[in-house]
Amino acid sequence: IKRNAWDAAATGASGVSNTIRMSGFPIVAVFGSVNGETTLTLEVAIDGDVAAPDWFATQIQLFLPIGDFHRTFLLGVPFLRLRSSANVTASVTVMGTTG
């Protein structure tokens, strides 16, 4: 699975990305670029497809300088999104695989 979290978009300070359904894809890669320093925090939900899902911040944080980045990790939840600590322009893709 491959989805854009942000597509050359302003994240907003404390702004969140698109919700991405990851069911069945436990290996997650997050990659892209940002035009300013920010911290992206991974948030997860079990019920991300309902009107008001319960989101939970994880301890997975990407401390990003200006430029390109890539991180891969193991995550077993059905939905994820990213929260940016600063308002930057971001192009971020999330990919999931089974191995």
C-alpha positions in Angstrom: 0.0 0.0 0.0 1.2 3.5 -0.8 -0.5 6.7 0.3 0.4 10.4 0.5 0.2 11.8 4.0 0.9 15.3 2.7 1.4 16.3 -1.0 3.5 19.5 -1.1 1.1 20.9 1.5 1.4 23.2 4.5 1.2 21.0 7.6 0.1 23.7 10.1 1.6 23.8 13.6 0.3 20.8 15.4 -1.5 19.9 12.1 -2.3 16.3 11.1 -1.9 14.5 7.8 -4.4 12.4 5.9 -5.5 9.3 7.7 -4.0 6.2 6.1 -5.5 2.7 6.4 -2.6 0.2 7.2 -4.6 -3.0 8.0 -2.6 -6.0 7.1 0.6 -4.1 6.4 2.8 -4.2 9.6 6.0 -2.9 8.0 5.7 0.8 7.6 8.0 3.2 5.7 7.6 6.9 5.9 9.6 9.1 3.5 9.6 12.4 1.8 10.8 16.0 2.3 10.1 19.0 4.4 11.2 22.6 3.9 11.8 23.4 7.6 12.7 21.7 10.8 9.8 19.8 12.4 9.0 16.8 14.5 6.6 14.3 13.1 4.8 12.2 15.7 3.1 9.0 14.6 -0.5 8.7 15.8 -2.6 5.5 15.6 -6.2 4.6 15.8 -8.2 1.4 15.8 -11.4 3.1 14.5 -9.9 5.6 12.0 -12.8 5.2 9.6 -15.5 6.5 11.9 -16.6 10.2 12.2 -14.7 10.9 15.4 -11.9 8.3 15.8 -9.8 8.0 19.0 -6.2 8.9 18.1 -3.3 8.0 20.3 0.2 9.5 20.0 3.0 6.9 19.8 6.6 7.2 21.0 7.6 7.1 17.4 8.9 10.6 16.5 10.8 11.7 13.5 13.1 14.7 14.3 13.6 16.2 10.9 15.9 18.9 9.6 15.3 20.6 6.2 15.4 18.1 3.4 14.7 14.5 2.5 14.2 11.7 5.1 13.2 8.0 5.3 12.3 5.8 8.3 11.0 2.2 8.5 9.4 0.6 11.5 7.1 -2.2 12.6 3.6 -1.2 13.5 0.5 -3.4 13.9 -2.5 -1.0 13.8 -5.2 -0.4 11.3 -4.9 3.4 10.9 -2.2 6.0 11.2 -1.6 9.6 10.7 1.3 12.1 11.3 1.3 15.2 13.4 3.8 18.0 12.6 5.2 20.2 15.4 5.8 23.1 13.1 4.1 24.6 10.0 6.2 23.4 7.1 5.6 22.4 3.5 5.8 18.6 3.4 5.6 15.9 0.8 5.3 12.7 2.8 4.5 9.2 1.6 3.6 6.3 3.8 4.1 2.7 2.4 3.1 -0.5 4.0 4.2 -4.1 3.3 4.0 -7.5 4.7 7.7 -8.2 4.4 
